[in-house]
Amino acid sequence: MRLIPLALITLACILPLASRAQGWTTPGTNAPATEIENFELQPDVIIIKGYGEIGTVATGEGVISVRCKESDNVTAGTKQYAIAVTFTANQAETGSIVDYDELDSLIHNLDFLSKISYSITTMPSFDAGLTTRSGFRTAAHSERRQGGIELFLQFSSVVRVTLTPDQFSQFQNLINQAKSSLDTLKNKNSSS
């Protein structure tokens, strides 16, 4: 009878090791969340990472920067695209990557949030937003319908940056410019 519990314990110990050996990941691991970060981790290939500055938004808390990103696997002849959004304050920087295939959803969310009002819910408080694979979040929040609606960016669950409507509009314009720049780059690369 004691063999069955021992066998279950042994199996419970072996399965996680077997899954790691096959490359499976589990939630809560340190594996990159974005496609471009996984693309850049390919072993035994030459990867070229290119960056292009789109612009910045100055806030009372620091500076938000938006950059385009292109990663090229020279060995396989394949490319991935994304944007990098960073926040710099007090000589510290945090940032998030947004994959190209997430940009349309992000742009739609930014447009929705720029027009948000208390009419979206009958409840006294709300929180509305979108979170990307990397944990970058664009959102609006209000408590008890008092004061204005707070617009903010959040990097993972650590740094939250509140934006005025004008700053939010500037950020929205930078994301639209970044998407347009990446579209042009992708079209140029596909026709070459």
Buried (B, 14 or more C-beta within 10 A) or exposed (E): EEEEEEEEEEEEEEEEEEEEEEEEEEEEEEEBBBBBBEBBEBEEEEBEEEEBEBBBBEBEBBBBBBBBBBBBBEEEEEBBBBBBBBBBBEEEBBBBBBBBEBBEEBBEBBEBBBEBEEEBEEEEEBEBBBBBBBBBBBBBBBEEEEEEBBBBBBBBEEBBBBBBEEBBBBBBBBBBBBBEBBEEBBEEEEEE
